[in-house]
Amino acid sequence: MSGQRTYLYVGGATRPTPYYPTNNAKGISAFTFDQATGAIAPIGLIEGIDNPTWIGVDAKHKALHVTSEVVGWNEGTVSAYAIDPATGNLSYINKQPTLGSIAAHDSRDRTGNFLLVANYSLMPESELPNKAIAILPIREDGGLKPPVSDATHSGTGPDPERQERPHPHCVRTTPDNRYVVVSDLGLDLLVIYRFDSQTGGISRAGAASLPPGAGPRHFVFHPRGQFLFVANEMGSSVTSFTFEAEQAKLTAIATVSTLPESAGTESYCAEIAISADGAYLYVANRGHDSIAVFAVDSEGGLTLEHNVPSIAQFPRHFAIDPSGNFMVVAGQNNDKLVVFAVSRDTGELTPTGIEVQTGTPTCVAFFQAE
């Protein structure tokens, strides 16, 4: 790792929002991250952005893409910032509308040429533009062009309070970049679209169902691409699927709890991530305030190995550093980043004692500069 510099970016709630108890963030916070020790040191703060609650690194263009999740806006926005590899400092490039309310998640396709955005959607469905997802081309400088394609979802789920309409929460391409998958918490569905990586065009290809009331939030593919794992926010569970690329087909394997039997507390799943070798899966539990550690077998089966106290209260998000040796957990409700050491052999998480105060953190992302 000689000569490499690693930076950590943190988004958070900057304005009063009904489902965030605080709004102590001031913008996007930038830190250096020491991959040898897990130490974090501040670089600076980027202000002038509303509720940057989700951030994603564009390594190809050395840019940060940040969604603004603002209640009452018919459209969220996604902003682009250039990353200075020498210092980690951010500089604003531009922004685009996301074609729907409550922009909640973004990711890049496998070529790095398109940004995919999911709109959680809290406005009435009669309010335009009401798009579930939007696909935006990425410029050479990391900036964003207007959307070239979009899609709308319709329907309801069994929970009248949380599933009164579609609520897309995560959007990613499949490992072969031929399809786009969207988890819709409101519909208990994983919706599949064909994806044209030359134009950014999409067309509906199918869907896979989750248990009624599960509320699928975020998902990840296995590194080898044959499995998908989705964290069910409302069900406090993970559902594993096999993925058949030729048929664009997801087939459920099993659904397992992310909580120990003794949990006895209201809890909601949040982020999910998998180790680089595909051996361990991690899921954040908000309420139980823990990180669930699962062993992944060769058939895509999951075994709950540990529930590690997150120390970070209401752990909305976490990220594993590029070395795979550390995890940084964002404590939304106690304004804290907590660093854990990750055992590659057992998947176990061990607190390092490193904790950093930062206002209402909701998302963390690493960037490694050469």
C-alpha positions in Angstrom: 0.0 0.0 0.0 3.0 2.2 -0.2 2.2 5.6 -1.9 -1.5 5.0 -1.7 -3.7 7.5 0.1 -7.2 6.6 1.4 -9.9 9.0 2.1 -13.3 8.6 3.8 -16.3 10.7 3.0 -19.3 11.1 5.2 -22.8 12.3 4.3 -25.5 13.2 6.8 -28.8 15.0 7.6 -28.5 18.8 7.5 -32.1 19.9 7.7 -35.1 18.8 9.8 -36.6 15.6 8.4 -39.4 13.6 10.0 -37.6 10.3 10.2 -34.2 11.6 11.4 -34.3 12.6 15.1 -31.5 15.1 14.6 -30.0 17.1 11.7 -26.5 17.9 13.1 -24.5 17.4 9.8 -23.2 20.5 8.1 -22.5 19.0 4.7 -20.1 16.4 3.4 -17.2 15.7 5.7 -13.9 14.5 4.4 -11.3 12.5 6.3 -8.0 10.7 5.8 -8.1 7.0 6.7 -5.0 5.0 7.7 -5.3 1.5 6.3 -2.5 0.2 8.7 -4.2 1.4 11.9 -7.8 2.4 11.1 -7.1 6.0 12.3 -9.3 8.8 11.0 -8.3 12.4 10.7 -10.4 15.3 9.4 -9.6 17.1 6.1 -12.5 19.5 5.7 -16.2 20.1 5.2 -18.2 20.8 2.0 -21.3 22.9 2.8 -23.9 24.3 0.4 -25.8 21.0 -0.1 -29.2 19.9 1.4 -29.4 16.5 3.2 -26.5 14.7 1.5 -27.6 11.4 3.0 -26.2 9.0 0.4 -22.8 9.3 -1.2 -21.0 7.1 -3.7 -17.4 7.1 -5.0 -16.8 7.1 -8.8 -13.3 5.7 -8.8 -13.0 5.9 -12.6 -13.6 9.6 -12.8 -12.2 10.4 -9.3 -15.6 11.9 -8.3 -18.2 11.7 -5.6 -21.9 11.5 -6.4 -24.2 12.7 -3.6 -28.0 12.5 -3.4 -30.1 15.1 -1.7 -33.0 13.5 0.1 -35.4 16.4 1.0 -39.0 15.9 2.1 -41.4 18.0 0.1 -39.4 18.2 -3.0 -41.0 16.6 -6.1 -37.5 15.7 -7.3 -34.4 15.0 -5.4 -31.0 16.0 -6.8 -27.7 14.2 -7.3 -24.6 16.3 -7.2 -21.1 15.6 -8.5 -17.8 16.6 -6.8 -14.3 16.1 -8.1 -11.9 14.4 -5.7 -8.3 15.7 -5.5 -6.2 12.5 -5.2 -3.4 14.4 -3.6 -5.4 16.0 -0.8 -8.8 14.4 -0.7 -10.4 17.8 -1.0 -13.7 18.0 -2.9 -14.7 20.6 -5.5 -18.3 21.0 -6.9 -18.9 20.1 -10.5 -22.7 20.1 -11.1 -26.0 18.6 -10.2 -29.0 17.0 -11.9 -32.6 16.3 -10.9 -33.4 12.6 -10.1 -37.0 12.6 -11.6 -38.6 11.5 -8.3 -38.9 12.4 -4.6 -36.5 11.3 -1.8 -33.4 10.3 -3.8 -32.2 7.5 -1.6 -29.4 5.6 -3.4 -27.0 5.7 -6.3 -24.5 3.4 -7.9 -22.5 3.2 -11.1 -22.8 0.6 -13.9 -19.9 -1.7 -14.5 -18.4 0.5 -17.2 -18.5 3.5 -15.0 -20.3 5.5 -17.7 -23.8 5.7 -16.1 -25.1 6.7 -12.7 -28.2 4.8 -11.5 -30.4 6.6 -8.9 -33.3 5.1 -6.8 -36.0 7.5 -5.6 -37.7 6.2 -2.4 -40.7 8.4 -3.2 -42.9 10.0 -0.6 -44.9 12.4 -2.7 -48.4 11.3 -3.8 -48.2 9.1 -7.0 -50.3 11.8 -8.8 -47.4 14.3 -8.3 -45.0 14.4 -11.2 -42.5 13.2 -12.2 -42.8 10.2 -9.8 -40.0 8.1 -11.3 -38.8 5.1 -9.4 -35.3 5.1 -10.9 -33.3 7.3 -13.3 -30.2 6.6 -15.4 -27.8 9.5 -15.9 -24.7 9.5 -18.2 -21.4 10.4 -16.4 -19.2 13.0 -18.1 -15.5 12.6 -18.5 -14.9 15.1 -15.6 -17.3 13.0 -13.3 -20.1 15.5 -13.8 -23.6 14.3 -14.7 -25.7 14.7 -17.7 -29.6 14.7 -17.6 -31.3 11.3 -17.3 -31.5 9.3 -20.5 -34.0 6.7 -19.2 -36.3 6.1 -16.2 -39.0 3.8 -14.9 -42.1 4.0 -12.8 -43.3 1.4 -10.3 -46.9 0.8 -9.2 -48.7 -1.2 -6.5 -48.8 -1.6 -2.7 -47.6 -4.1 -0.1 -49.4 -5.5 3.0 -48.3 -2.9 5.5 -50.6 0.2 5.0 -48.1 2.5 6.8 -44.8 1.6 5.1 -46.0 0.0 1.9 -48.8 2.3 0.8 -47.0 2.8 -2.5 -43.7 1.8 -4.2 -40.6 2.7 -2.3 -37.4 1.9 -4.4 -34.4 1.8 -2.0 -31.4 0.4 -3.9 -30.4 0.1 -7.6 -27.5 -1.8 -9.0 -26.4 -3.5 -12.3 -25.9 -7.2 -12.3 -22.2 -8.3 -12.4 -22.4 -8.9 -16.2 -23.8 -5.3 -16.6 -26.7 -6.7 -18.7 -29.4 -5.9 -16.2 -30.4 -3.4 -13.6 -32.0 -4.7 -10.3 -34.1 -2.4 -8.0 -35.2 -3.4 -4.5 -38.6 -1.9 -3.8 -39.5 -1.8 -0.1 -43.1 -0.9 -0.8 -43.8 -3.8 -3.1 -41.7 -6.5 -1.6 -40.0 -7.0 -4.9 -36.7 -7.1 -6.7 -37.5 -5.6 -10.1 -35.2 -6.5 -13.0 -34.6 -4.4 -16.1 -32.6 -5.1 -19.3 -29.8 -2.6 -19.5 -28.1 -1.2 -22.6 -24.7 -0.2 -21.5 -24.1 1.8 -24.7 -27.2 4.1 -24.4 -28.3 3.7 -20.8 -31.7 2.4 -22.0 -33.7 0.1 -19.8 -36.8 -2.2 -20.3 -38.6 -4.3 -17.8 -37.4 -8.0 -17.7 -39.1 -9.5 -14.6 -39.2 -9.5 -10.9 -38.6 -11.7 -7.8 -40.8 -11.6 -4.7 -39.8 -11.3 -1.1 -41.8 -12.5 1.9 -44.9 -10.3 2.4 -44.0 -7.3 4.6 -40.3 -8.0 4.4 -39.5 -4.5 3.0 -36.3 -5.1 0.9 -33.9 -2.3 1.4 -30.3 -2.8 0.1 -28.8 -5.8 -1.7 -25.4 -7.1 -2.9 -24.2 -9.6 -5.4 -21.8 -12.3 -4.4 -18.3 -11.6 -5.9 -18.6 -14.5 -8.2 -22.0 -13.3 -9.4 -24.2 -16.4 -8.8 -25.9 -15.2 -5.7 -27.7 -12.1 -4.5 -28.4 -11.1 -0.9 -31.0 -8.6 0.2 -31.4 -7.0 3.6 -35.1 -6.8 4.5 -35.6 -3.6 6.6 -39.0 -4.4 8.0 -38.5 -8.1 8.5 -35.1 -7.9 10.1 -33.9 -10.6 7.8 -31.8 -11.5 4.8 -33.1 -13.3 1.8 -30.6 -15.1 -0.5 -31.2 -15.7 -4.2 -29.5 -17.6 -6.9 -29.0 -15.5 -10.0 -29.2 -17.0 -13.5 -27.8 -14.4 -15.9 -28.9 -15.9 -19.1 -32.6 -15.9 -18.0 -32.3 -12.8 -15.8 -33.9 -15.0 -13.1 -33.6 -14.6 -9.4 -34.7 -17.7 -7.3 -35.1 -17.4 -3.6 -33.0 -19.8 -1.5 -33.9 -18.9 2.1 -34.8 -16.0 4.4 -32.9 -15.9 7.8 -33.2 -13.5 10.7 -30.5 -10.9 11.3 -31.2 -10.9 15.0 -30.4 -13.4 17.8 -33.4 -15.2 19.3 -33.0 -13.1 22.5 -33.1 -9.8 20.7 -36.5 -8.7 22.1 -36.3 -5.2 20.6 -37.8 -3.3 17.7 -35.2 -3.2 14.9 -34.8 -2.4 11.2 -32.1 -3.7 8.8 -30.1 -1.1 7.0 -26.8 -1.6 5.1 -25.5 -4.9 3.7 -22.0 -5.8 2.4 -20.0 -8.9 1.6 -16.4 -9.6 2.0 -14.1 -9.6 -1.1 -13.8 -13.4 -1.0 -17.6 -13.9 -0.6 -17.1 -15.8 2.7 -18.9 -13.4 5.0 -21.9 -11.2 4.8 -22.6 -8.2 7.1 -25.9 -6.5 7.9 -26.6 -3.5 10.1 -29.5 -3.7 12.6 -30.9 -0.3 13.7 -32.6 -0.6 17.1 -30.8 -3.7 18.1 -27.7 -1.6 17.3 -25.6 -4.4 16.0 -23.8 -5.7 13.0 -24.9 -9.3 12.0 -22.1 -11.4 10.7 -23.1 -14.4 8.5 -21.0 -17.2 7.0 -21.8 -17.8 3.4 -21.6 -21.4 2.1 -21.0 -22.6 -1.5 -24.8 -22.9 -2.1 -25.6 -19.4 -1.0 -26.8 -20.5 2.4 -26.3 -18.2 5.4 -25.4 -19.0 9.0 -25.6 -16.2 11.6 -22.2 -16.3 13.4 -22.2 -13.2 15.5 -24.2 -10.1 16.4 -21.6 -7.5 17.3 -22.7 -4.4 19.3 -22.3 -1.5 16.8 -21.4 1.1 19.5 -22.7 3.5 16.9 -26.3 4.1 17.7 -28.9 3.3 15.0 -26.2 2.2 12.5 -27.7 3.4 9.3 -24.7 2.6 7.2 -21.2 1.1 7.2 -18.4 0.5 4.7 -15.4 -1.9 4.6 -12.1 -0.2 3.7 -10.2 -1.1 0.5 -7.8 -3.3 2.4 -10.7 -5.4 3.8 -9.2 -5.1 7.3 -11.5 -2.4 8.8 -15.1 -1.4 8.9 -16.4 2.1 9.6 -19.9 2.2 11.1 -22.1 5.4 11.0 -24.1 6.0 14.1 -27.0 8.2 13.0 -28.3 8.8 16.5 -25.1 9.4 18.5 -23.2 11.5 15.9 -20.4 8.9 15.8 -18.2 6.9 13.4 -16.9 3.7 15.0 -14.0 1.7 13.5 -13.9 -2.1 13.8 -11.1 -4.5 12.8 -12.3 -7.2 10.4 -10.9 -10.8 10.6 -10.5 -12.2 7.1 -10.3 -15.7 8.6 -13.5 -15.7 10.8 -15.3 -12.6 9.6 -15.4 -11.4 13.2 -15.5 -7.7 14.0 -13.5 -6.3 16.9 -13.7 -2.7 18.2 -10.5 -0.8 17.7 -11.3 1.9 20.1 -11.2 4.5 17.3 -14.3 6.7 17.4 -14.9 10.1 15.7 -17.7 12.6 16.3 -19.5 13.9 13.3 -23.1 15.2 13.0 -25.9 12.8 12.1 -23.9 10.5 9.8 -26.0 8.5 7.4 -23.5 7.2 4.8 -19.7 6.6 4.5 -17.6 5.9 1.4 -13.9 5.2 0.8 -11.7 6.4 -2.0 -8.2 5.1 -2.6 -5.8 7.3 -4.5 -2.7 5.9 -6.2 
